[in-house]
């Protein structure tokens, strides 16, 4: 029994930090990740600002839909111009589809003209698992008090067709506008769609 306990303790010790789970209406789990330039970024450092989290896999066609059309970059630019922090997170494990190192992430952002505040690397999936990120894209909106106000899909039409973007409800700009106006967020959750996040485990 003692040996089993020791083995379990060692297994847990090697599993990395375990974060609280993300729940709408509750404080969003804090995390610390390296950005594409090697700088450590923590969610808690942005307390007092609205934050958007965007899960990304550059090889996913659903992600491609929103970047090739310019929809994602416009949402990023509009948000950051309003003082909102936009963090793009890549939770693809090393060697899995969409995996990027810092240089690769910077090249990708430059290629697509990304306007995010930072591109964060999460190859161990610590932040991804804490937030229950299932797809790319998977979107989250956190208010200035650090409370999670929206989690779900980027919009209301599940497709890779660029023509559907204009017909769909864009949930993140909608939530951001409602927060700015001091209104409750009308859609707090939706079903995310896209490629599965390529976790290592």
C-alpha positions in Angstrom: 0.0 0.0 0.0 2.8 2.4 0.9 4.6 1.7 -2.4 1.4 2.4 -4.3 1.0 5.7 -2.4 4.5 6.7 -3.2 4.1 5.8 -6.9 0.9 7.9 -7.0 2.6 10.8 -5.4 5.4 10.7 -7.8 3.0 10.4 -10.8 1.1 13.5 -9.6 4.3 15.4 -9.0 5.3 14.8 -12.6 2.0 15.8 -14.0 2.7 19.6 -13.8 0.5 22.2 -12.3 -3.2 21.4 -11.9 -5.4 24.4 -12.4 -9.0 25.0 -11.4 -11.5 24.3 -14.1 -13.1 27.2 -16.1 -16.8 27.9 -15.2 -18.8 30.8 -16.6 -19.7 33.2 -13.9 -16.7 32.2 -11.7 -13.1 33.5 -11.6 -11.1 32.3 -14.7 -8.2 30.0 -13.8 -4.9 31.8 -13.8 -2.0 30.4 -15.9 1.5 31.3 -16.9 2.8 30.5 -20.3 5.7 31.6 -22.5 4.8 33.7 -25.5 6.4 33.5 -28.9 9.3 35.7 -27.8 10.0 33.6 -24.7 8.4 36.1 -22.3 6.3 34.7 -19.4 2.7 35.9 -19.5 0.2 35.3 -16.8 -3.6 35.9 -17.0 -3.4 37.6 -13.5 -1.1 40.3 -14.8 -4.1 41.6 -16.9 -6.4 42.0 -13.9 -8.5 45.2 -14.5 -8.7 44.6 -18.3 -11.1 42.5 -20.4 -9.3 39.5 -21.8 -10.1 37.3 -24.8 -8.6 33.8 -25.1 -8.5 32.2 -28.6 -7.3 28.6 -29.0 -5.3 28.3 -32.3 -4.0 25.6 -34.6 -2.6 27.1 -37.8 -3.1 23.9 -39.7 -6.8 23.6 -38.9 -9.2 24.5 -41.8 -11.7 26.0 -39.4 -9.0 28.4 -38.1 -8.0 29.0 -41.7 -11.5 30.1 -42.5 -11.4 33.0 -40.0 -7.8 34.0 -40.7 -8.0 33.8 -44.5 -11.2 35.9 -44.5 -9.6 38.5 -42.1 -12.4 37.9 -39.6 -10.1 36.9 -36.8 -7.6 39.7 -37.4 -10.4 42.3 -37.5 -11.9 41.0 -34.2 -8.4 41.1 -32.7 -7.7 44.6 -34.0 -11.0 46.0 -32.9 -10.6 44.5 -29.4 -7.0 45.6 -28.8 -7.8 49.1 -30.1 -10.4 49.3 -27.3 -7.8 48.3 -24.7 -8.8 44.6 -24.5 -6.1 42.0 -24.2 -6.3 39.2 -26.8 -4.2 36.1 -26.1 -3.9 33.4 -28.8 -3.0 30.1 -27.3 -1.6 27.0 -29.0 -2.0 23.8 -27.0 -0.8 21.4 -29.7 1.7 19.0 -28.2 5.2 18.8 -29.6 5.1 16.8 -32.9 1.3 17.1 -33.2 -0.6 19.0 -35.9 -0.3 22.7 -35.5 2.7 22.6 -33.1 4.8 25.7 -33.3 7.9 26.9 -31.5 8.4 30.6 -30.8 10.0 31.4 -34.2 7.3 29.4 -36.0 4.6 31.3 -34.1 6.1 34.7 -35.0 6.3 33.7 -38.6 2.7 32.5 -38.6 1.5 35.8 -37.0 3.4 37.8 -39.5 2.1 35.7 -42.4 -1.5 36.1 -41.5 -1.3 39.6 -40.1 -2.4 38.7 -36.6 -3.3 41.6 -34.3 -3.4 39.7 -31.0 -1.6 41.0 -27.9 0.5 37.8 -27.6 0.7 34.3 -29.0 1.2 31.8 -26.1 2.6 28.3 -26.3 1.0 25.6 -24.2 2.6 22.3 -25.5 1.8 20.5 -22.2 -1.8 21.5 -22.4 -1.9 23.0 -18.9 -4.1 26.0 -19.8 -6.0 24.1 -22.5 -7.1 21.4 -20.0 -8.0 24.0 -17.3 -10.3 25.8 -19.7 -11.6 22.7 -21.3 -10.5 23.9 -24.7 -11.8 21.3 -27.2 -11.5 22.8 -30.6 -9.6 25.3 -32.6 -10.9 27.9 -32.5 -12.4 27.8 -28.9 -13.1 31.3 -27.5 -13.3 32.8 -24.0 -14.1 36.3 -22.7 -13.0 37.3 -19.2 -14.2 40.6 -17.6 -11.9 43.1 -15.8 -12.7 41.4 -12.5 -11.3 38.2 -13.8 -14.7 36.5 -14.1 -15.3 34.2 -17.1 -18.3 35.6 -19.0 -18.3 33.6 -22.3 -16.9 30.3 -23.5 -17.7 28.5 -26.7 -17.6 28.8 -30.5 -16.4 31.8 -32.4 -19.7 32.1 -34.2 -23.1 30.5 -34.7 -22.5 28.7 -38.1 -20.4 25.5 -37.9 -18.6 25.4 -41.3 -15.4 26.1 -43.1 -17.2 28.3 -45.6 -16.0 31.9 -45.6 -19.4 33.0 -47.0 -21.1 31.9 -43.7 -19.2 34.4 -41.6 -21.4 37.4 -42.6 -24.5 35.4 -41.8 -23.4 34.2 -38.4 -23.6 35.7 -34.9 -20.1 36.6 -33.9 -20.2 35.8 -30.2 -17.0 37.4 -29.0 -17.7 41.0 -30.4 -21.2 40.6 -29.1 -20.1 39.7 -25.6 -17.4 42.5 -25.6 -20.0 45.1 -26.7 -22.4 44.0 -24.0 -19.7 44.2 -21.3 -18.7 47.6 -22.4 -22.3 48.8 -22.2 -22.6 47.4 -18.7 -25.1 44.8 -19.8 -25.1 41.1 -18.9 -23.7 38.9 -21.7 -26.7 37.5 -23.5 -25.0 34.3 -24.8 -22.6 33.0 -22.2 -21.9 29.5 -23.7 -22.2 28.0 -27.1 -21.0 24.8 -28.7 -17.5 25.2 -30.1 -16.6 23.9 -33.5 -13.4 23.2 -35.4 -10.5 20.7 -35.2 -9.9 18.9 -31.9 -7.1 20.4 -29.8 -4.0 18.2 -30.4 -3.1 17.4 -26.8 -0.3 15.1 -25.9 -2.4 13.3 -23.3 
